Amino acid sequence: MRFTLLFLALSVLLTACSHRDTKLSQETAGTWTRQDLTTWTNPVIFTRTMSPDGSFSESFGHSNALVTYQGTWLVKDGELVMTVTNAHGTGNHGVEPVGSVDRCKIIHVDEHQFIYEASGHTITLSR
């Protein structure tokens, strides 16, 4: 009986996590930009498009040194997991080498903002 209750409790917890991940995935899909990187003397470009099919494209850099990363993404246990499968452009590709996997804790996402934590930094993207 005790194991049955434990099994049921775990099943309910896993179902709730799965539902939350599905909702976060739906809210995360779209095109996001980061505005706080731009300065008057050195404008930085950052755009990330996360498609509902689980693919992403991210452009990062300056007008004369821009890199575009492509790959796959998913939400698992409240984290955004992105795997880089391709990188091209005129900037430094070593920032996110092909094959790298990034995990970011999702703090908040809605129709206007996407806030997550990566490597101890809180990052805010907007639509």
C-alpha positions in Angstrom: 0.0 0.0 0.0 2.8 2.4 0.9 4.5 1.8 -2.5 1.2 2.3 -4.3 0.8 5.7 -2.7 4.4 6.6 -3.5 4.0 5.5 -7.1 0.8 7.6 -7.5 2.4 10.7 -6.0 5.4 10.4 -8.4 3.0 9.9 -11.3 1.1 13.0 -10.4 4.3 15.0 -10.0 5.7 13.8 -13.4 2.4 14.6 -15.1 2.5 18.1 -13.6 6.1 18.7 -14.7 5.3 17.5 -18.2 2.3 19.8 -18.5 4.4 22.7 -17.3 7.2 22.0 -19.8 4.6 21.8 -22.6 3.2 25.2 -21.6 6.7 26.7 -21.3 7.6 25.4 -24.8 4.5 27.0 -26.3 5.3 30.3 -24.6 9.0 30.2 -25.5 8.5 29.7 -29.3 8.9 32.9 -31.2 11.5 35.6 -32.0 13.3 37.2 -29.1 15.8 40.1 -29.0 18.1 41.4 -26.3 18.1 45.2 -26.0 20.5 45.8 -23.1 23.6 44.8 -25.3 23.3 47.9 -27.5 25.5 50.9 -26.8 26.0 54.1 -28.9 29.5 53.3 -29.9 29.3 49.5 -30.4 25.9 48.3 -31.4 25.4 44.6 -30.7 22.9 42.4 -32.6 21.1 39.6 -30.8 18.1 37.8 -32.2 16.9 34.3 -31.4 14.1 32.6 -33.2 12.7 29.5 -31.6 10.4 27.5 -33.9 7.6 25.3 -32.6 9.2 22.4 -34.4 12.1 22.5 -31.9 14.7 24.2 -34.1 16.3 27.6 -33.4 18.4 30.2 -35.1 20.4 32.8 -33.2 22.4 35.8 -34.6 24.9 37.4 -32.4 27.6 40.0 -33.0 28.2 43.3 -34.7 27.3 44.4 -38.3 30.9 43.6 -39.4 31.3 40.4 -37.3 28.1 38.5 -37.1 27.7 34.7 -36.3 24.5 32.7 -36.8 24.0 29.6 -34.7 21.4 27.0 -35.5 20.3 24.0 -33.6 17.6 22.3 -31.6 15.8 23.3 -28.4 13.4 21.8 -25.9 12.1 22.5 -22.4 12.8 19.8 -19.9 12.1 20.1 -16.1 11.7 23.9 -16.4 15.0 24.3 -18.2 15.7 25.5 -21.8 18.1 23.0 -23.4 19.7 24.2 -26.7 22.1 22.1 -28.8 24.1 23.9 -31.5 24.3 22.0 -34.7 25.6 24.6 -37.1 27.5 28.0 -36.9 28.4 30.3 -39.7 29.3 33.9 -40.3 32.2 36.4 -39.9 32.5 36.4 -36.2 34.1 34.1 -33.6 32.4 30.7 -33.9 34.1 29.5 -30.7 31.7 31.2 -28.4 29.2 28.4 -29.0 31.0 25.6 -30.8 29.0 23.1 -32.8 27.9 20.2 -30.6 27.7 22.4 -27.4 24.6 22.0 -25.2 23.4 25.0 -23.1 21.0 24.5 -20.2 19.2 27.6 -18.8 16.8 27.8 -15.9 13.6 29.5 -17.1 12.5 32.1 -14.6 9.6 33.7 -16.4 8.1 33.7 -19.9 5.0 35.5 -21.3 4.0 37.1 -24.6 6.5 40.0 -24.0 9.4 38.8 -21.9 11.6 35.7 -21.6 13.7 35.7 -18.5 16.2 32.9 -17.7 19.4 32.2 -15.8 22.5 31.1 -17.6 25.9 30.6 -16.0 24.8 32.6 -13.0 23.5 35.6 -15.0 19.9 36.6 -15.4 19.1 37.4 -19.0 16.0 39.2 -20.2 14.8 38.9 -23.8 11.8 40.7 -25.3 9.5 40.4 -28.4 
